[in-house]
């Protein structure tokens, strides 16, 4: 059932000179206006009209920067040569004004440079395409650049790695806005993984071959199917056929989390899905996802999500 337009969340996709077509297309497609999605999308530029793009494509946008005054979420796609100069001052000022008004600003790939130019990333964690992480850190030394993650959510400023990580970021935003079921439905529509378990370190070229990447990915997938069992560091390392020390170090490099942090977040995500689509009680769900007791589930829900299982169910349960 479609929602009243007054309840639609407003999404602006900001197309800068040299914008990368995939980066532009991802949020425009994920949040495209449809009956099942409570979003309205506007693609904009510094001014309405033609915008020179990257990779042989150009754009004709219907909206100017007034779309940023209208938006609840502003996506900033990546663009060519982000390390050479900042976007025009009028664009930077419009982004700051949107953030001041309460909008979330979400950068895809090298769009992080435009977001960093506002100063809004100073003192915060952020990421960008692995090829540009060093340049971002040098150009904006007050930004805490994390080169190993697919995306970073710092509240109302969010960043993601290379283009495909824009899908991960969009699905993350959907999970926060609408719940796991809606995010998974969109992932199926896109034929994308609902939640990729690795970081972008696995995509960075290395001078020495790293044979453990596929093995560690297989262990993560194996663990996701066994969340209700005991998943200790020793158990995971045994499955990957490496020492616990090697597993712990390499796992953190690949995902940005320790093995136990990753397992805990996977269990909380599994609990979220059960709260949305089933009528199981909190105690049963805690057992189903390997958290033992309802008290333990409540503790980790509050720590990771800032809410309780009951409140989450009231917000995201199917049919509400």
C-alpha positions as MATLAB code, in Angstrom:
seq = 'XXXXXXXXXXXXXXXXXXXXXXXXXXXXXXXXXXXXXXXXXXXXXXXXXXXXXXXXXXXXXXXXXXXXXXXXXXXXXXXXXXXXXXXXXXXXXXXXXXXXXXXXXXXXXXXXXXXXXXXXXXXXXXXXXXXXXXXXXXXXXXXXXXXXXXXXXXXXXXXXXXXXXXXXXXXXXXXXXXXXXXXXXXXXXXXXXXXXXXXXXXXXXXXXXXXXXXXXXXXXXXXXXXXXXXXXXXXXXXXXXXXXXXXXXXXXXXXXXXXXXXXXXXXXXXXXXXXXXXXXXXXXXXXXXXXXXXXXXXXXXXXXXXXXXXXXXXXXXXXX';
ca = [
       0.000    0.000    0.000;
       1.375    3.397   -0.892;
       1.795    5.963    1.866;
       0.430    9.508    1.852;
       2.791   11.872    0.119;
       3.050   13.946    3.291;
       4.913   11.032    4.853;
       7.369   10.514    1.997;
      11.036   10.928    2.873;
      12.709   13.322    0.452;
      15.907   12.188   -1.289;
      18.134   14.483   -3.358;
      20.951   13.089   -5.510;
      23.519   15.839   -6.137;
      25.247   15.549   -9.521;
      28.595   17.378   -9.568;
      30.806   18.008  -12.593;
      32.389   14.713  -13.631;
      29.901   12.647  -11.636;
      30.320    8.894  -11.933;
      27.241    7.340  -13.565;
      27.017    4.279  -11.309;
      27.326    6.441   -8.207;
      24.464    8.630   -9.440;
      22.298    5.700  -10.484;
      22.504    3.674   -7.277;
      20.600    5.997   -4.899;
      18.327    7.177   -7.703;
      17.271    3.574   -8.346;
      17.260    2.264   -4.761;
      15.029    5.065   -3.489;
      13.018    5.538   -6.664;
       9.453    6.632   -6.045;
       7.095    3.649   -6.008;
       4.099    2.562   -3.998;
       6.118    0.282   -1.740;
       8.851    2.848   -1.005;
       8.074    5.912    1.139;
      10.599    8.108   -0.672;
      10.501   10.823   -3.293;
      13.665   11.320   -5.347;
      14.970   14.428   -7.080;
      18.200   14.504   -9.079;
      19.827   17.910   -8.938;
      22.946   19.883   -9.746;
      24.445   23.266   -8.953;
      21.793   24.550  -11.364;
      19.102   22.904  -13.516;
      20.237   21.792  -16.955;
      23.194   19.902  -18.417;
      26.036   18.613  -16.232;
      29.196   17.133  -17.725;
      29.653   13.654  -16.368;
      32.427   11.118  -16.160;
      33.105    7.934  -18.109;
      31.613    9.219  -21.342;
      28.195   10.148  -19.975;
      26.554   13.468  -19.207;
      23.377   14.443  -17.372;
      20.438   16.777  -17.708;
      19.104   17.482  -14.230;
      15.706   18.974  -13.550;
      16.563   20.638  -10.248;
      19.133   23.021   -8.820;
      20.373   23.465   -5.276;
      16.876   24.236   -4.049;
      16.470   20.453   -3.921;
      18.918   20.417   -0.995;
      16.625   22.790    0.908;
      13.782   20.311    0.284;
      15.597   17.041    1.040;
      15.714   14.864    4.146;
      18.628   12.868    2.710;
      21.235   14.242    0.281;
      23.398   11.764   -1.650;
      26.710   13.025   -3.020;
      27.945   10.663   -5.756;
      31.614   10.366   -6.610;
      33.186   12.495   -9.319;
      36.407   12.824  -11.320;
      39.559   14.333   -9.833;
      38.146   14.872   -6.328;
      41.607   15.424   -4.873;
      42.372   18.426   -7.099;
      39.839   21.022   -6.030;
      36.744   21.421   -3.906;
      33.244   21.825   -5.364;
      32.057   25.398   -6.005;
      31.501   27.401   -2.795;
      27.771   27.649   -3.519;
      27.530   23.843   -3.450;
      29.551   23.567   -0.227;
      27.364   26.223    1.411;
      24.182   24.453    0.284;
      25.399   21.171    1.796;
      26.202   22.873    5.108;
      22.785   24.550    5.112;
      21.042   21.227    4.437;
      22.900   19.592    7.311;
      22.141   22.524    9.640;
      18.476   22.145    8.765;
      18.616   18.477    9.823;
      19.196   16.571    6.570;
      21.418   13.500    6.429;
      24.344   13.795    4.002;
      25.523   10.525    2.431;
      28.591   10.379    0.174;
      29.242    7.587   -2.291;
      32.861    6.827   -3.136;
      34.804   10.037   -3.903;
      31.763   12.105   -3.007;
      33.414   11.994    0.430;
      35.752   14.763   -0.750;
      32.817   17.106   -1.353;
      31.398   16.232    2.050;
      34.799   16.743    3.690;
      35.045   20.182    2.060;
      32.125   21.291    4.236;
      34.085   20.568    7.430;
      31.255   18.340    8.620;
      33.503   15.273    8.619;
      36.158   16.875   10.828;
      36.700   14.726   13.901;
      34.567   11.927   12.441;
      35.349    8.562   10.866;
      34.861    8.434    7.118;
      35.821    6.320    4.141;
      36.096    6.597    0.390;
      37.327    4.475   -2.511;
      40.509    2.690   -1.465;
      42.471    4.404   -4.254;
      41.732    7.799   -2.697;
      41.901    7.131    1.059;
      45.428    8.512    1.397;
      44.542   11.603   -0.644;
      41.466   12.220    1.506;
      43.538   11.953    4.684;
      46.181   14.337    3.306;
      43.688   16.888    1.978;
      41.508   16.770    5.102;
      43.766   15.783    8.039;
      41.013   16.342   10.618;
      38.957   13.514    9.104;
      39.602   10.081   10.619;
      39.841    8.105    7.384;
      39.109    4.373    7.667;
      40.311    2.648    4.511;
      39.071   -0.780    5.512;
      35.273   -0.487    5.619;
      32.463   -0.498    3.064;
      30.677    2.426    4.682;
      30.691    4.579    7.815;
      27.596    5.903    9.567;
      28.357    8.857   11.832;
      24.749    9.831   12.380;
      23.871   12.594    9.923;
      27.056   12.264    7.885;
      27.649    8.954    6.101;
      30.326    7.842    3.647;
      30.942    4.752    1.550;
      33.781    3.158   -0.359;
      33.803    2.401   -4.112;
      30.668    2.542   -6.267;
      29.195   -0.841   -5.323;
      29.532    0.125   -1.668;
      26.914    2.749   -2.435;
      24.459   -0.147   -2.556;
      25.619   -1.266    0.897;
      25.145    2.262    2.207;
      21.677    2.621    0.681;
      20.578   -0.727    2.118;
      21.967    0.330    5.492;
      19.867    3.505    5.367;
      16.803    1.455    4.423;
      17.415   -0.886    7.378;
      17.537    2.106    9.704;
      14.468    3.790    8.173;
      12.192    0.844    7.371;
      13.661   -2.290    8.975;
      15.433   -5.425    7.821;
      12.538   -6.864    5.788;
      12.220   -3.770    3.590;
      15.978   -3.616    3.099;
      16.115   -7.314    2.173;
      13.213   -6.871   -0.260;
      15.087   -4.072   -2.000;
      18.274   -6.153   -2.071;
      16.394   -8.975   -3.794;
      15.003   -6.509   -6.331;
      18.546   -5.320   -7.038;
      19.926   -8.899   -7.005;
      22.388   -7.699   -4.366;
      23.633   -9.120   -1.080;
      21.444   -7.770    1.745;
      24.506   -7.320    3.929;
      28.049   -7.846    2.700;
      30.194   -9.148    5.499;
      33.624   -7.990    4.346;
      35.427   -4.665    4.112;
      37.042   -3.067    1.090;
      40.487   -4.297    2.119;
      39.710   -7.472    0.193;
      39.570   -5.434   -3.044;
      42.836   -3.521   -2.624;
      45.591   -4.784   -4.956;
      48.441   -6.373   -3.023;
      52.015   -6.950   -4.072;
      51.908  -10.415   -2.492;
      48.949  -12.727   -3.216;
      46.617  -13.173   -0.226;
      45.194  -16.717   -0.420;
      42.965  -16.419    2.646;
      40.331  -14.023    1.276;
      37.932  -16.619   -0.130;
      38.505  -18.933    2.817;
      37.596  -16.217    5.315;
      34.527  -15.215    3.297;
      33.416  -18.854    3.338;
      33.836  -18.927    7.115;
      31.675  -15.840    7.504;
      28.939  -17.413    5.378;
      29.267  -20.661    7.358;
      28.894  -18.745   10.612;
      25.798  -16.889    9.424;
      24.036  -20.243    9.028;
      25.007  -21.297   12.574;
      24.359  -18.254   14.729;
      22.458  -20.379   17.264;
      25.581  -22.435   18.011;
      28.747  -21.603   19.933;
      30.883  -19.452   17.619;
      34.073  -18.806   19.517;
      37.297  -17.511   18.021;
      38.684  -21.043   18.193;
      35.695  -22.504   16.339;
      35.874  -19.883   13.571;
      39.637  -20.205   13.190;
      39.347  -23.991   13.001;
      36.841  -23.666   10.146;
      39.197  -21.299    8.302;
      42.093  -23.711    8.984;
      44.357  -21.044   10.482;
      45.536  -20.189   13.977;
      43.241  -18.075   16.172;
      45.842  -15.294   16.167;
      46.071  -15.222   12.369;
      42.313  -15.453   12.038;
      41.700  -12.594   14.461;
      44.205  -10.293   12.762;
      43.113  -11.021    9.210;
      39.418  -10.951   10.059;
      39.743   -7.439   11.470;
      41.661   -6.361    8.369;
      38.926   -7.732    6.102;
      35.855   -6.520    7.979;
      36.824   -3.710   10.333;
      35.502   -5.772   13.267;
      36.986   -8.358   15.566;
      35.477  -11.814   14.978;
      33.351  -11.574   18.130;
      32.119   -8.055   17.288;
      31.081   -9.317   13.855;
      29.293  -12.367   15.298;
      27.414  -10.176   17.775;
      26.237   -7.784   15.048;
      25.196  -10.718   12.866;
      23.140  -12.112   15.752;
      21.481   -8.762   16.386;
      20.614   -8.468   12.674;
      19.121  -11.976   12.742;
      17.081  -10.999   15.797;
      15.850   -7.887   13.987;
      14.545  -10.009   11.127;
      12.734  -12.361   13.525;
      11.189   -9.463   15.434;
       9.831   -8.090   12.157;
       8.419  -11.216   10.583;
       7.558  -13.592   13.440;
       5.538  -13.602   16.635;
       8.233  -15.370   18.658;
       8.856  -13.982   22.117;
      12.075  -12.197   22.980;
      13.378  -15.174   24.992;
      12.842  -17.558   22.066;
      14.438  -15.166   19.584;
      17.435  -14.760   21.865;
      17.874  -18.548   21.853;
      17.328  -18.762   18.078;
      20.154  -16.330   17.304;
      22.611  -17.577   19.892;
      22.255  -14.783   22.469;
      20.952  -17.094   25.182;
      18.546  -14.961   27.188;
      16.164  -12.103   26.595;
      18.200   -9.963   28.986;
      21.298  -10.542   26.861;
      19.388   -9.678   23.679;
      18.056   -6.474   25.254;
      21.554   -5.506   26.389;
      23.100   -5.856   22.936;
      20.117   -4.297   21.160;
      20.486   -1.217   23.322;
      24.248   -1.075   22.848;
      24.255   -1.558   19.079;
      20.916   -0.056   17.999;
      20.041    2.272   20.853;
      16.591    0.754   21.306;
      14.844   -2.272   22.834;
      13.565   -5.386   21.029;
       9.975   -4.495   21.960;
      10.263   -0.950   20.649;
      11.934   -2.242   17.481;
       9.084   -4.706   16.920;
       6.467   -1.982   17.413;
       8.246    0.184   14.854;
       9.057   -2.365   12.173;
       6.732   -5.348   12.593;
       5.118   -6.446    9.346;
       1.781   -4.774    8.703;
       2.439   -1.689   10.824;
];
